[in-house]
């Protein structure tokens, strides 16, 4: 996996990352750090990437388990160390899973498998942060198309 990060100019603290798959991510700093608040902070992208990684796993595992999953939202709360390096010290993952007749035991299993076996990002962050999770299931009685 490769990534190139380029500082975009002398007037601030904005950076443009190009991923190995050819996608662009813009990042910026807070005004108190010389940034212009034009894009997510780098550590916000770390948190978002971790959320994407674990949500991907949960959806995939539930699909493979034969569950009729129709939506998955993930709300995350984190705490960082007060002194440098300001690593994450706590991250809470709250999954809101929507589908038809979803089994709570399978949702719980999918989340645990992600955090303990498949999600490289959360497993890596578990070395500095206490990871906790919760979930809720919304029974989807409407006939929405599966995305």
Residue pairs with C-beta under 8 A, 6 or more apart in sequence:
1 20
2 19
2 20
3 17
3 18
3 19
3 20
4 17
4 18
5 15
5 16
5 17
6 15
6 16
6 17
6 18
7 13
7 14
7 15
8 14
8 15
8 16
12 28
12 29
12 34
12 35
12 36
12 38
13 28
13 29
13 33
13 34
13 35
13 36
14 26
14 27
14 28
14 29
14 35
14 36
14 38
14 39
15 26
15 27
15 28
15 42
16 24
16 25
16 26
16 27
17 24
17 25
17 26
17 27
18 24
19 25
25 45
26 38
26 39
26 40
27 39
27 40
27 41
27 42
27 45
28 35
28 36
28 37
28 38
28 39
28 40
28 41
29 35
29 36
29 37
29 41
30 37
30 41
31 37
35 41
40 48
43 80
43 86
43 88
46 88
46 121
46 125
47 76
47 78
47 88
47 91
49 121
50 76
50 91
50 119
50 121
50 122
50 125
51 74
51 76
51 93
53 114
53 119
53 120
53 121
53 122
54 74
54 93
54 111
54 114
54 115
54 119
54 121
54 122
55 72
55 74
55 95
57 110
57 113
57 114
57 118
57 119
58 72
58 95
58 97
58 107
58 110
58 111
58 114
59 69
59 72
61 109
61 110
61 113
61 114
61 118
62 69
62 97
62 99
62 102
62 106
62 107
62 110
63 69
65 106
65 109
65 110
67 99
67 102
67 103
67 106
67 107
68 99
68 100
68 101
68 102
68 146
69 97
69 98
69 99
69 102
69 146
70 98
70 99
70 100
70 140
70 144
70 146
70 147
71 96
71 97
71 98
71 99
71 138
71 140
71 147
72 95
72 96
72 97
72 98
73 95
73 96
73 98
74 93
74 94
74 95
74 96
75 93
75 94
75 96
76 91
76 92
76 93
76 94
77 90
77 91
77 92
77 94
78 88
78 90
78 91
78 92
78 129
79 88
79 89
79 90
79 91
80 86
80 87
80 88
80 89
81 87
81 89
87 128
87 129
88 125
88 128
88 129
89 128
89 129
89 130
90 129
90 130
90 132
91 122
91 125
91 129
91 130
91 131
91 132
92 131
92 132
92 133
92 134
93 111
93 115
93 122
93 131
93 132
93 133
93 134
94 133
94 134
94 135
94 136
95 107
95 111
95 133
95 134
95 135
95 136
96 135
96 136
96 138
97 107
97 135
97 136
97 137
97 138
98 137
98 138
98 139
98 140
99 137
99 138
99 139
99 140
100 139
100 140
100 141
101 139
102 137
102 139
104 137
107 135
107 137
108 135
111 133
111 135
114 122
115 122
115 123
115 126
115 131
115 133
116 123
122 131
125 131
